[in-house]
Amino acid sequence: MGWLFPGKEVRIEARCLDCGESILVRTKDGELLDANPDTIIGHISLPIRQWGAVANAFL
């Protein structure tokens, strides 16, 4: 979502859907500033063959 806010810090706070632990991610202009816990794993529920089509829709 950071591309929606160029030059701004984006802070995302959420809970893990598996264990309920707090998650914090901070980014700015595509750079990861902080991730807590540092063991965060991302998941995209989309077949890999569709990643490019979805990414290009926002360019």
trRosetta pair geometry for C-beta under 8 A, 3 or more apart (Angstrom, degrees):
i j d omega theta_ij theta_ji phi_ij phi_ji
1 4 5.5 -34 179 16 69 118
1 5 7.6 31 137 7 80 103
1 10 6.1 173 93 -166 94 152
1 12 7.5 118 41 -70 128 124
2 5 6.2 -80 -159 52 47 90
2 10 4.5 -137 -99 12 80 146
2 27 4.6 -78 -76 103 145 124
2 28 7.0 -164 -153 -113 129 17
2 29 7.0 -137 155 -54 123 12
2 30 6.2 176 98 -65 137 44
3 6 7.2 11 -159 -65 43 80
3 30 7.4 42 -72 -66 80 90
3 58 6.8 101 89 146 148 126
5 8 3.9 -69 157 57 110 122
5 10 5.6 139 56 -70 134 103
6 29 6.4 58 -148 -98 64 85
7 28 7.7 5 -171 -171 17 97
7 29 6.6 44 -70 -64 33 109
8 28 6.9 -141 104 -129 28 87
9 26 6.1 -3 -176 -171 105 101
9 27 7.4 158 -156 83 59 35
9 28 4.7 -40 -99 -79 62 109
9 33 6.8 -20 -137 3 106 160
10 26 7.0 162 83 -153 51 51
10 27 5.1 -13 58 62 101 85
10 28 6.9 166 12 -81 73 51
11 24 7.2 -19 -168 -163 89 90
11 25 7.6 161 -154 85 43 50
11 26 5.0 -9 -104 -104 74 86
12 23 7.8 -17 115 114 91 95
12 24 7.3 155 84 -154 56 42
12 25 4.7 -5 57 58 104 96
12 26 7.7 -171 22 -76 66 41
13 22 7.1 -19 -166 -167 91 96
13 23 7.1 156 -155 84 44 58
13 24 5.4 -6 -103 -103 76 76
14 22 7.8 147 85 -156 35 52
14 23 5.0 -20 68 62 81 107
15 20 5.4 -13 179 -153 118 48
15 21 6.9 150 -156 72 69 28
15 22 6.2 -44 -102 -97 66 44
15 23 6.7 155 -113 11 14 92
16 19 4.9 9 93 48 132 78
16 20 6.1 -49 64 6 84 12
16 21 4.6 22 11 48 124 80
16 22 7.9 -51 -9 -2 84 7
16 23 5.8 112 -56 -37 75 117
21 37 7.1 -13 143 -8 137 119
22 36 7.8 -3 113 113 93 98
23 36 7.2 164 -155 88 42 59
23 37 7.4 -68 -113 16 68 68
23 40 6.1 101 -144 -107 113 119
24 34 6.7 -18 120 118 104 109
24 35 7.2 170 91 -149 64 32
24 36 4.4 6 53 53 103 101
25 32 7.4 -63 -164 -139 91 93
25 34 7.2 175 -149 92 32 66
25 35 5.3 10 -110 -110 75 76
25 36 7.9 -162 -68 27 44 61
25 40 7.0 175 -75 154 107 177
26 32 7.7 101 81 -168 56 55
26 33 4.2 -59 107 70 100 111
26 34 4.3 30 37 44 111 96
26 35 7.7 -142 28 -62 65 48
27 30 6.9 0 176 -123 118 6
27 31 6.3 158 -159 77 75 43
27 32 5.6 -41 -101 -103 87 44
27 33 6.0 178 -101 4 25 90
28 31 5.7 -22 67 57 70 95
28 33 5.8 51 3 -43 98 125
32 35 6.1 -13 -177 -36 122 109
35 38 5.9 100 93 -113 95 51
35 40 5.1 -112 175 21 118 133
36 40 7.8 48 69 -37 13 118
37 40 6.3 154 73 -45 65 77
44 51 7.3 57 130 -101 155 102
46 50 5.2 -107 169 80 104 118
46 51 6.5 130 108 -77 119 66
46 54 6.5 -12 175 -18 163 155
47 50 5.1 82 69 8 83 105
48 51 5.6 -22 -158 -14 47 117
50 53 5.3 -59 -160 42 62 115
50 54 5.9 57 146 -21 86 106
51 54 6.1 -65 -152 39 28 106
51 55 6.1 23 158 -17 67 112
52 55 5.8 -57 -140 40 29 109
52 56 6.0 26 162 -17 66 111
53 56 6.1 -58 -144 39 25 109
53 57 6.8 37 153 -34 59 102
54 57 5.7 -47 -158 16 33 118
54 58 7.8 16 154 -8 59 102
55 58 6.6 -71 -169 35 36 101
55 59 7.4 42 143 -35 67 103
56 59 5.5 -43 -152 12 48 119
